[in-house]
Amino acid sequence: MAVMDSRRMAARLASMARFRWGRLRGRRMPDEVIFAVTSACNARCDFCYYWEELNQEGPELTLEEIGRIARSMDPFRYLWITGGEPFLRGDLPEIVEVFARTNRISGVHIPTNGLLPDRIRASLERILTLAPGVFVKLLVPLLGPEELHDRLFGVPGAFRRVLSTIGWLGEMAQRRPNLSVSVNTVVSDRNILALEQLLELTKDLPIASHVASPIRGSPLDPGLRAPSPREWLKVSELLLEHNRRHHLGRWGGGLLRRWNVSRFLYQQNTFMRVLAGRGLPFLCAAGDTIAVIESQGEVRICELKERAANLRDYGLDFRRLWLSGSLDWERASVPGCSCTHACFISASLNARPRHFLKSLLTSRLSPPAAV
């Protein structure tokens, strides 16, 4: 074991050296940023992999501090806003406006538990007003039929509230060309057998798509198990047929629709590959073209990695922190790293031209040979 540990240490140090050389040669700043605007959360989901970071004490970044961070960053393409529950942050619209104005983001992705309809509506209307040139995508969870959803969510009555939120969000999206609403289901052994019943419930909802992802990380309920590759093949087939039949018209037309379907297929194939223990088919872009900023200023290269530094210790200068050596130990752990985090799979595809092209040409589900 000592020999193996020393080899791993040597490999990691060599990888760190390569990262530092890349930085010295002008490695680019991130093109995508995940920003947890608050740790406050009003749910207690059994499947949450971030549960230990929720409802933390301590001062969260102020709007003024966020503005300073944004000004220290280059323009970037996409902002993923997370939490906690993002809409518990009262100045969320102003945060989006800061990045839209300062960094010229083209899109923002906001997952919400959907439990605060009035607050979500007011905040969303203001976001669309303050940042009219930004495409806003909302992702709302449904985990199963009513009783199962409420149990996994840890909030009685959650299913009915979320369903109501999805309804009026979908109607708003039909009036707003820069707004899209999708349903997401986190799948584990606890709800996989209820997926067909759930899809029957969502077929008539005014949504752009119904997507799903395997449970990942270390969830609040340690007894939850991720699906097997064979089980995920069935999930993928159900989702593909469901979206083709009920939501494909909202995936765009012509080449755009083909691209969306191909990317969906490639992502499902990647999920199956990871679940089979074969790892990612590409080097993850964590710490390269995608970064994570937390509500009190901590920075990670990935939500599943350790905190590496705090922006407040760097004068709120993101560039200074990003190009320092503070993140290199975590960056060095990326080669060989593998998970089903959809944000990082997407960012990695965007950063790897060969795999990006391959994702656009994917035409079928291709499970690993062992499935």
Summary of the structure (lengths in Angstrom):
residues: 371
radius of gyration: 20.2
end to end distance: 31.8
largest distance: 62.3
contacts: 1210
relative contact order: 0.13
helix: 48%
strand: 13%
